Amino acid sequence: MATKTDIVIAGAGIAGLWLFNRLKREGYSVLLLEKDSIGCGQTIASQGIIHSGLKYAFAGQVNALARSISAMPDLWRAALRGDGPVDLSAAKVNASSQYLLIPPGFMGGLIGLVAKKTLGGNVHELPAAQWPQALRQTGFSGTVIFMDEPVLDVAAALHALAAAHPDAIRKADILHDAEFVIGANGAIDYLNLGGQAITAKRYIFTAAAANRPLAEKLGHAAGLETQARPLLMGLMHNAPCELYAHCVGPSDKPVMTITTHRAADGSLVWYLGGGVAERARDSSPGDVYRAAREALGKYMPGIDLSRVQWSTLPIDRIEGKSAASGHLPDTPVIHAAANALYCWPTKLTFAPMLTEKILEKFAAEGIRPSAPQADWSFLPPCPFTQTPWDTARWTAAASA
Ligand SMILES: Cc1cc2nc3c(=O)[nH]c(=O)nc-3n(C[C@H](O)[C@H](O)[C@H](O)COP(=O)(O)OP(=O)(O)OC[C@H]3O[C@@H](n4cnc5c(N)ncnc54)[C@H](O)[C@@H]3O)c2cc1C
């Protein structure tokens, strides 16, 4: 048996799902393959912050890149309203904005000014009288900068993106289950999967860490560079309030970034990233708990930590490195080889940007929708992943 389709995508994280939806909307016949469960990689582990380029302001880069990134929150908001490039109207945000917490002596006013210069509009210092109740009860004192960056409910977004065409999202490990047949020019002729030969015009790999071994297996790895940055994210169960904030420290990276999530038992969980999570693979969870306690003690001395419980999530952040830039990528990276594209969005925020770059390539190369929608029921359906706060094992505060 043989099935023809326009596009095969492998990897159902935010990159694959956003692209899948956009291509479906354009009328392409698309198959999206996922080896495990929808969103199970970095995407469900992300904090869901839709960045607006503020970090570039800290690094002194008030440039075109920072401005193009500053368009991302509005683009995501349009999708959430149902009038963007994909329909996220069934999803929601956890918060419409966040705060920068700048302790006394850190030139909060200057940071606020730089941020405003880069991003304009809705970035401003929040007078103490306007601090939200949640922030007051933490005991923070210093400068608070209001940032117009939404925080996405990532699980809801995954469901919204997968809901429209579940029949074309199937479970298969493209690295181990599929047998690729490569033509003389290095292009993929077709792949054998589930007892069928599947032929597509383009094969797009959004499989994060698996992109490299795939490229090696298919002879497409020349010039491809990737990097993995290990993180040990902290989780704090029984958090006191809903808070979305970056604790600013001496470097351009926050000491700690806090997002809030609701666990299955209804309690609040603070998910802790930034400096407290950036540590080597062999670090122990206790290192994260200690760093988080220290940061909380310094920035939020009003919080009672006696009833909280802790957990950690080890996760690698995977990025492609473009041969051209040769440095840490700030925007999506695409490695093109024959009729295959190996893609990394670099941030959840940039999944729409990655898709638009791919569509530009399609337009330039004349890749248009033409194959009929196919029946993929010969492959098993793909389940959804669970959130880190629903699968965490909590450690009592006393033993942490
Ligand atoms: C802790 C953490 C916090 C973050 N916070 C933010 C944030 O707040 N804001 C932001 O913009 N970015 C954030 N990021 C970055 C962001 O999460 C990633 O850039 C983005 O999710 C990457 O999406 P992806 O679809 O490329 O990869 P992934 O989400 O990792 O998806 C890859 C998918 O490919 C599948 N796959 C792997 N191998 C195969 C195979 N052989 N066959 C088929 N499928 C396969 C995996 O199972 C997975 O589902 C964060 C990242 C981390 C790790």
PDBQT file of the ligand as one rigid body, heavy atoms in Angstrom, charges set to zero:
ROOT
HETATM    1  C1  LIG A 501      12.221  24.324  31.320  1.00  0.00    +0.000 C 
HETATM    2  C2  LIG A 501      11.960  25.100  30.076  1.00  0.00    +0.000 A 
HETATM    3  C3  LIG A 501      11.245  26.296  30.144  1.00  0.00    +0.000 A 
HETATM    4  C4  LIG A 501      10.990  27.032  28.981  1.00  0.00    +0.000 A 
HETATM    5  N1  LIG A 501      10.241  28.158  29.077  1.00  0.00    +0.000 NA
HETATM    6  C5  LIG A 501       9.957  28.864  27.946  1.00  0.00    +0.000 A 
HETATM    7  C6  LIG A 501       9.126  30.010  28.019  1.00  0.00    +0.000 A 
HETATM    8  O1  LIG A 501       8.629  30.388  29.082  1.00  0.00    +0.000 OA
HETATM    9  N2  LIG A 501       8.891  30.688  26.863  1.00  0.00    +0.000 N 
HETATM   10  C7  LIG A 501       9.409  30.309  25.659  1.00  0.00    +0.000 A 
HETATM   11  O2  LIG A 501       9.170  30.972  24.674  1.00  0.00    +0.000 OA
HETATM   12  N3  LIG A 501      10.183  29.183  25.569  1.00  0.00    +0.000 NA
HETATM   13  C8  LIG A 501      10.443  28.460  26.668  1.00  0.00    +0.000 A 
HETATM   14  N4  LIG A 501      11.207  27.319  26.596  1.00  0.00    +0.000 N 
HETATM   15  C9  LIG A 501      11.685  26.855  25.286  1.00  0.00    +0.000 C 
HETATM   16  C10 LIG A 501      10.558  26.087  24.596  1.00  0.00    +0.000 C 
HETATM   17  O3  LIG A 501       9.924  25.228  25.498  1.00  0.00    +0.000 OA
HETATM   18  C11 LIG A 501      11.116  25.285  23.441  1.00  0.00    +0.000 C 
HETATM   19  O4  LIG A 501      11.887  26.121  22.598  1.00  0.00    +0.000 OA
HETATM   20  C12 LIG A 501       9.987  24.685  22.597  1.00  0.00    +0.000 C 
HETATM   21  O5  LIG A 501       9.014  24.048  23.396  1.00  0.00    +0.000 OA
HETATM   22  C13 LIG A 501      10.571  23.675  21.625  1.00  0.00    +0.000 C 
HETATM   23  O6  LIG A 501       9.510  23.128  20.917  1.00  0.00    +0.000 OA
HETATM   24  P1  LIG A 501       9.723  21.899  19.961  1.00  0.00    +0.000 P 
HETATM   25  O7  LIG A 501       8.386  21.565  19.427  1.00  0.00    +0.000 OA
HETATM   26  O8  LIG A 501      10.822  22.185  18.998  1.00  0.00    +0.000 OA
HETATM   27  O9  LIG A 501      10.338  20.765  20.904  1.00  0.00    +0.000 OA
HETATM   28  P2  LIG A 501       9.647  19.766  21.927  1.00  0.00    +0.000 P 
HETATM   29  O10 LIG A 501       8.558  20.409  22.688  1.00  0.00    +0.000 OA
HETATM   30  O11 LIG A 501      10.774  19.174  22.710  1.00  0.00    +0.000 OA
HETATM   31  O12 LIG A 501       8.963  18.689  21.008  1.00  0.00    +0.000 OA
HETATM   32  C14 LIG A 501       9.692  17.719  20.284  1.00  0.00    +0.000 C 
HETATM   33  C15 LIG A 501       8.763  16.542  20.108  1.00  0.00    +0.000 C 
HETATM   34  O13 LIG A 501       9.382  15.603  19.253  1.00  0.00    +0.000 OA
HETATM   35  C16 LIG A 501       9.054  14.316  19.725  1.00  0.00    +0.000 C 
HETATM   36  N5  LIG A 501      10.012  13.354  19.208  1.00  0.00    +0.000 N 
HETATM   37  C17 LIG A 501      11.285  13.157  19.619  1.00  0.00    +0.000 A 
HETATM   38  N6  LIG A 501      11.843  12.142  18.954  1.00  0.00    +0.000 NA
HETATM   39  C18 LIG A 501      10.907  11.697  18.085  1.00  0.00    +0.000 A 
HETATM   40  C19 LIG A 501      10.898  10.645  17.144  1.00  0.00    +0.000 A 
HETATM   41  N7  LIG A 501      11.952   9.836  16.978  1.00  0.00    +0.000 N 
HETATM   42  N8  LIG A 501       9.770  10.438  16.416  1.00  0.00    +0.000 NA
HETATM   43  C20 LIG A 501       8.673  11.238  16.592  1.00  0.00    +0.000 A 
HETATM   44  N9  LIG A 501       8.637  12.240  17.506  1.00  0.00    +0.000 NA
HETATM   45  C21 LIG A 501       9.746  12.475  18.231  1.00  0.00    +0.000 A 
HETATM   46  C22 LIG A 501       9.131  14.467  21.239  1.00  0.00    +0.000 C 
HETATM   47  O14 LIG A 501       8.488  13.393  21.902  1.00  0.00    +0.000 OA
HETATM   48  C23 LIG A 501       8.461  15.811  21.419  1.00  0.00    +0.000 C 
HETATM   49  O15 LIG A 501       7.071  15.709  21.606  1.00  0.00    +0.000 OA
HETATM   50  C24 LIG A 501      11.467  26.565  27.737  1.00  0.00    +0.000 A 
HETATM   51  C25 LIG A 501      12.178  25.359  27.667  1.00  0.00    +0.000 A 
HETATM   52  C26 LIG A 501      12.411  24.623  28.812  1.00  0.00    +0.000 A 
HETATM   53  C27 LIG A 501      13.133  23.327  28.711  1.00  0.00    +0.000 C 
ENDROOT
TORSDOF 0
